[in-house]
């Protein structure tokens, strides 16, 4: 039985071969016409060719994407490095600018105040709270600063040292409610007292007290230090009169002063550790 089926299989294969040979011969004499075998082969292989073409195209795109990704990654790293370098240059430029401004301020203030011995200091903490306007600077008794020393900037009077440590000190600012310093009207030479005031402190101003009723004090008059006291030089600009009124009780006048120095903007100040007294 097995030999019967084997013989039939051989006969079937021979028949297929014969048919293929026959179609091949016919196609040789009709070159312009596709043979059935070719059509069958094409029908069988066409899907595989399309799949292969699609895979080849996809692989090509994948390699192109990978190449482009690597290129973009390298470009991104280069841009990051360039950005860091520029940021470093900006930081250095800001540092040099700040140092130049400090040196310029020192030059200007020493040139205009040759009678002063000055110590340049950085502000390391700013005013905090509603009841006080003191701030801290980065030098103290180690450079000869003492309680009561006057503090200034190129714009004018800042305040005075109220507490001293070895390498720090606190400064009572011009608008602090505890401040009191002798003042003078630049125009009339009349003396009066510059005082901190709690209500005005929150407006960034201070008060001018003990102004005689017959004083010719006007809005816009400039006020400077009178030189009253051992630690306060004469003639340091304090501010400008912003309002004039009769003091409570009616025995004198008073005024509001808008200081020339904005305490909240200070980063650098100068402490007068010694000066040549007038007269």
Order of alpha helices (4+ residues) and beta strands (2+ residues): alpha-alpha-beta-beta-beta-beta-beta-beta-beta-alpha-beta-beta-beta-beta-beta
